[in-house]
């Protein structure tokens, strides 16, 4: 029998598992960079694991994201060296990798995966966009690379619908972890009840054509022709649609005075837009659309939402319950759905309340952190 010195009692040393997070942080600000920031700053995750971070920052603005430059190429090589060094020095048990799914960025990341796999850690890809299925179809070479990348790895998808994007290249069953955002003290219950005022429509997203901002202007033009009263605010950072292009289109469609493009707004100014709005419209047809954070923000503020069937949106917005979904790039259908909600304040309030409850039950930051903790524990086989 082993004696224990009562003056120096034995203690159990808990060694945290190590996770290397290879991801993109803001700037630029977009859904993935915000979610990544929430993850690495999470007290819950940091209490359970030892984290090391590699921030793959190739662009400082939304406009630069898809552009290939020589500077990005050399930065890619520099990050390859950083990954190699970190794998040697940190020796992670798990690599959590925000994998790019298309274009040059995918081939760059596939090279990083090759380096990582040489060290044989567990790997989980956090997939913030879609496009793999479409990109791999009919291209044997691309499909071969995708299968190499996904072989003996795990994946995190943002919704059940998005798992279809990797079913041809990944043998493992993906984990489903929706985004979550911090609960703001001024939410649905903090919005003042407005009576007798002209309804206010809000679009909030980068000024990208495929996010539907120009389709929305076309729809608003149809409403104006029908004599519908409204004010609309288009909030976002210019990208492939500039401020000048928006202002010209607003003027061309005779919407001056009813529609205003504000440019980007942040912090309290952004939240004020949600509080003042009666209806949130986000008619995206972006081919890589997955799980727009702006929709969670709108749900939190008790706003009825009109959006499309892209990506995981049908799981975020329950059609005819918390909002309305429309066909992509269909300005007339969009106008009809906007008109239906503008004309029915009772329905707006009912949908907004159900959306607020859906946010509280599924999409808070606490939900996201706990789901990520469970996922990491499952992959690392921690009970």
C-alpha positions in Angstrom: 0.0 0.0 0.0 1.4 3.4 -1.0 1.7 5.9 1.8 0.5 9.5 1.2 2.2 12.4 3.1 -0.7 14.2 4.8 1.3 17.5 4.7 1.6 17.2 0.9 -1.6 15.7 -0.4 -1.6 14.4 -3.9 -3.3 16.5 -6.5 -4.7 15.6 -9.9 -3.0 17.6 -12.7 -5.5 18.3 -15.5 -3.8 18.7 -18.8 -5.8 20.5 -21.4 -6.0 19.2 -24.9 -4.4 21.5 -27.4 -6.3 23.0 -30.3 -4.7 24.9 -33.1 -7.2 27.3 -34.8 -6.4 28.3 -38.3 -9.0 30.8 -39.3 -9.8 34.3 -40.5 -10.5 37.2 -38.1 -11.8 40.7 -38.8 -11.1 42.8 -40.7 -12.8 42.4 -43.1 -16.1 42.0 -41.1 -18.2 39.1 -42.4 -20.1 36.2 -40.8 -17.1 33.8 -40.7 -14.7 36.4 -39.2 -17.2 37.3 -36.5 -18.0 33.7 -35.6 -14.3 32.9 -35.5 -13.8 35.8 -33.1 -16.5 34.6 -30.8 -15.0 31.2 -30.8 -11.4 32.0 -29.8 -12.5 34.6 -27.2 -15.0 32.2 -25.6 -14.3 31.7 -21.9 -16.0 28.3 -22.1 -13.7 27.0 -24.8 -10.6 28.6 -23.3 -11.4 27.0 -19.9 -11.5 23.6 -21.5 -8.7 23.7 -24.1 -5.4 25.3 -24.7 -5.7 27.3 -27.9 -3.2 28.6 -30.4 -4.3 30.9 -33.2 -3.1 31.4 -36.8 -5.0 34.3 -38.4 -5.0 33.9 -42.2 -5.5 37.5 -43.0 -5.2 38.1 -46.8 -7.5 41.1 -47.1 -8.4 44.2 -45.2 -11.7 44.9 -47.0 -14.6 43.0 -48.6 -13.5 44.2 -52.0 -10.1 42.5 -51.7 -11.4 39.1 -50.7 -11.8 37.5 -54.1 -8.9 39.2 -55.8 -5.7 37.3 -56.5 -2.5 39.3 -56.0 1.2 38.5 -55.9 1.2 39.9 -52.4 -1.4 37.3 -51.4 0.7 34.6 -53.0 3.8 35.4 -50.9 1.7 35.8 -47.8 0.3 32.3 -48.5 3.9 30.9 -48.5 4.6 32.8 -45.2 1.6 31.2 -43.5 2.7 27.8 -44.7 5.9 28.3 -42.8 4.0 29.6 -39.8 1.8 26.5 -39.8 4.8 24.2 -40.1 6.5 25.9 -37.1 3.3 25.8 -35.0 2.8 22.1 -35.7 6.3 21.4 -34.5 6.2 23.6 -31.5 2.6 23.5 -30.3 1.9 19.8 -31.2 -1.9 20.2 -31.3 -4.3 17.3 -30.5 -6.8 18.9 -32.9 -6.6 21.4 -35.8 -9.7 23.5 -36.2 -9.5 24.9 -39.7 -11.8 27.4 -41.4 -11.4 25.8 -44.9 -11.9 27.9 -48.0 -14.1 25.9 -50.4 -13.4 27.4 -53.9 -10.9 29.1 -56.1 -7.2 29.7 -55.5 -7.9 29.9 -51.7 -9.0 26.3 -51.8 -5.8 25.1 -53.4 -3.8 27.2 -51.0 -5.7 25.6 -48.1 -5.3 22.1 -49.6 -1.5 22.7 -49.4 -1.8 23.7 -45.7 -3.8 20.5 -45.1 -1.0 18.4 -46.6 1.4 20.0 -44.1 -1.0 19.4 -41.2 -1.7 15.8 -42.1 2.1 15.0 -42.0 1.8 15.4 -38.2 -1.4 13.2 -37.9 -3.5 15.3 -35.6 -7.3 15.2 -35.6 -8.7 17.7 -38.1 -12.0 19.4 -38.2 -13.1 21.8 -40.9 -15.4 24.6 -40.0 -17.3 25.2 -43.3 -18.6 28.8 -43.4 -19.6 28.8 -47.0 -20.9 26.3 -49.6 -19.9 25.6 -53.2 -17.9 22.3 -53.0 -20.6 20.2 -54.7 -21.0 22.5 -57.6 -17.2 23.1 -57.9 -16.4 19.3 -58.0 -19.2 18.2 -60.3 -17.8 17.0 -63.7 -14.2 17.7 -62.7 -12.3 14.6 -61.7 -9.1 16.5 -60.7 -11.0 18.8 -58.4 -13.0 16.0 -56.8 -9.7 14.1 -56.2 -8.2 17.0 -54.3 -11.4 17.5 -52.3 -11.4 13.8 -51.3 -7.8 14.0 -50.3 -8.5 17.1 -48.1 -11.6 15.5 -46.5 -10.1 12.0 -46.0 -9.9 11.0 -42.3 -11.2 14.3 -41.1 -14.3 15.8 -39.5 -16.5 18.7 -40.6 -18.7 21.3 -39.0 -21.6 22.5 -41.1 -23.9 25.4 -40.1 -27.1 23.7 -41.0 -28.5 20.3 -42.0 -29.2 21.5 -45.5 -25.5 22.5 -46.0 -24.3 18.9 -45.3 -25.4 18.1 -48.9 -22.5 20.2 -50.1 -19.9 17.8 -49.0 -21.6 14.4 -49.2 -19.7 13.4 -52.3 -16.3 14.1 -50.9 -16.5 13.4 -47.2 -17.1 10.0 -45.6 -17.7 11.3 -42.1 -21.0 12.5 -40.8 -20.8 16.3 -40.3 -21.5 18.0 -37.0 -24.2 20.6 -37.2 -23.3 23.8 -35.3 -25.4 26.9 -36.2 -23.9 30.4 -35.5 -24.9 32.2 -32.3 -24.5 35.9 -31.4 -24.3 37.8 -28.1 -27.7 38.7 -26.6 -28.1 42.4 -26.7 -29.9 44.2 -23.8 -32.1 46.0 -26.3 -33.9 43.5 -28.4 -37.5 42.8 -29.4 -38.9 44.1 -26.2 -36.7 47.2 -26.4 -38.2 48.4 -29.7 -40.7 51.1 -29.3 -44.2 50.3 -30.6 -44.8 52.6 -33.6 -48.3 53.6 -34.6 -49.4 55.6 -37.6 -45.9 56.1 -39.0 -44.7 55.0 -42.4 -43.2 51.5 -42.2 -39.5 51.3 -42.4 -37.7 48.6 -44.3 -34.1 47.6 -43.5 -31.5 45.9 -45.7 -28.2 45.3 -43.9 -25.3 43.6 -45.7 -22.3 44.4 -47.8 -23.2 46.1 -51.1 -22.6 43.0 -53.3 -24.9 42.5 -56.2 -25.4 38.8 -55.4 -26.6 39.8 -51.9 -29.7 41.2 -53.7 -29.4 44.9 -52.9 -30.2 45.9 -56.6 -33.1 43.4 -56.8 -34.5 45.0 -53.6 -34.4 48.4 -55.3 -36.3 47.0 -58.3 -38.9 45.6 -55.9 -39.2 48.9 -54.1 -39.7 50.6 -57.4 -42.7 48.4 -58.1 -44.2 49.2 -54.7 -43.7 52.9 -55.3 -45.6 52.6 -58.6 -48.4 50.9 -56.8 -48.7 53.7 -54.4 -47.3 51.8 -51.3 -45.9 54.0 -48.6 -42.6 53.0 -47.0 -39.1 54.2 -46.1 -36.1 51.9 -46.8 -32.6 52.0 -45.4 -29.8 50.2 -47.2 -26.9 49.7 -44.8 -23.6 48.2 -45.8 -20.0 48.5 -47.0 -19.5 49.1 -50.8 -18.0 46.1 -52.7 -18.8 45.3 -56.3 -21.7 47.8 -55.9 -20.5 51.3 -55.1 -22.3 54.1 -53.3 -22.5 56.0 -56.6 -24.1 53.0 -58.4 -26.7 52.7 -55.6 -27.5 56.4 -55.6 -27.8 56.4 -59.4 -30.2 53.5 -59.3 -32.3 55.0 -56.5 -32.5 58.2 -58.6 -33.3 56.3 -61.8 -36.1 54.4 -60.1 -37.6 57.6 -58.7 -37.0 56.5 -55.2 -35.2 59.5 -53.8 -36.8 60.4 -50.5 -38.1 56.9 -49.9 -34.8 54.9 -50.1 -31.5 55.9 -48.6 -28.1 54.1 -48.9 -26.2 54.9 -45.7 -22.9 53.1 -46.3 -21.5 51.0 -43.4 -22.7 51.6 -39.8 -21.3 50.0 -36.7 -21.9 49.5 -33.0 -24.8 51.6 -31.6 -25.6 53.2 -35.0 -26.1 49.8 -36.5 -28.2 48.6 -33.6 -30.3 51.7 -33.9 -31.2 50.7 -37.5 -32.6 47.4 -36.2 -34.6 49.2 -33.4 -36.2 51.6 -35.9 -37.1 49.0 -38.6 -40.4 47.3 -39.0 -39.3 44.8 -41.6 -35.9 43.2 -42.6 -35.3 42.3 -46.2 -32.3 40.3 -47.4 -32.9 38.9 -50.9 -29.5 37.2 -51.4 -28.7 34.9 -54.3 -25.0 34.6 -53.4 -23.8 31.2 -54.6 -21.8 30.5 -51.5 -24.4 31.8 -49.1 -24.5 29.7 -45.9 -25.9 31.2 -42.7 -26.1 35.0 -42.7 -25.4 36.5 -39.3 -27.5 39.6 -40.2 -30.6 37.3 -40.1 -29.8 36.3 -36.5 -29.5 39.9 -35.6 -32.8 40.7 -37.2 -34.4 37.8 -35.3 -33.0 39.1 -32.1 -34.7 42.4 -32.7 -38.1 40.8 -33.3 -38.2 41.8 -37.0 -40.2 39.8 -39.5 -37.8 38.7 -42.3 -38.0 38.3 -46.1 -35.2 36.4 -47.6 -34.5 33.5 -50.1 -34.0 29.8 -50.1 -30.2 30.0 -50.3 -28.0 27.8 -48.1 -29.1 27.4 -44.5 -31.6 30.2 -44.6 -34.7 27.9 -44.7 -33.6 26.5 -41.4 -33.1 30.0 -39.9 -36.3 31.5 -41.2 -39.4 29.3 -41.0 -41.4 30.3 -44.1 -44.8 31.8 -43.2 -44.0 31.6 -39.5 -41.0 33.8 -38.7 -40.8 35.4 -42.1 -41.3 34.9 -45.8 -39.0 33.3 -48.4 -39.0 34.2 -52.0 -37.4 33.0 -55.3 -33.9 34.4 -55.9 -33.8 37.4 -58.3 -37.6 37.7 -58.5 -38.3 41.4 -58.0 -42.0 41.1 -58.5 -42.4 38.2 -56.0 -40.3 40.1 -53.6 -42.4 43.2 -54.0 -45.6 41.2 -53.4 -44.2 39.7 -50.1 -43.0 43.1 -48.9 -46.4 44.6 -49.7 -48.1 41.8 -47.7 -46.2 42.6 -44.6 -46.3 46.4 -45.0 -50.1 46.1 -45.1 -50.5 43.9 -42.1 -48.9 45.3 -38.9 -50.5 42.5 -36.8 -48.8 39.8 -38.9 -45.5 41.7 -38.8 -45.7 41.7 -35.0 -46.7 38.0 -34.8 -43.9 36.9 -37.1 -41.4 39.1 -35.3 -42.3 37.7 -31.9 -42.0 34.1 -33.1 -38.6 34.9 -34.7 -37.4 36.4 -31.4 -38.4 33.2 -29.6 -36.6 31.2 -32.2 -33.4 33.2 -31.7 -33.6 32.8 -27.9 -34.1 29.1 -28.2 -31.4 28.3 -30.8 -29.0 31.1 -31.8 -27.5 32.8 -28.8 -23.8 32.9 -28.3 -24.2 30.5 -25.3 -25.8 28.0 -27.7 -22.9 28.3 -30.1 -20.2 28.0 -27.4 -21.8 24.9 -25.9 -22.3 23.2 -29.2 -18.7 23.9 -30.2 -17.5 22.5 -26.8 -19.6 19.3 -27.4 -18.2 19.0 -30.9 -14.6 19.3 -29.8 -15.2 16.9 -26.9 -16.7 14.3 -29.3 -13.9 14.6 -31.8 -11.2 14.3 -29.0 -13.2 11.6 -27.3 -13.5 13.5 -24.0 -16.4 12.4 -21.9 
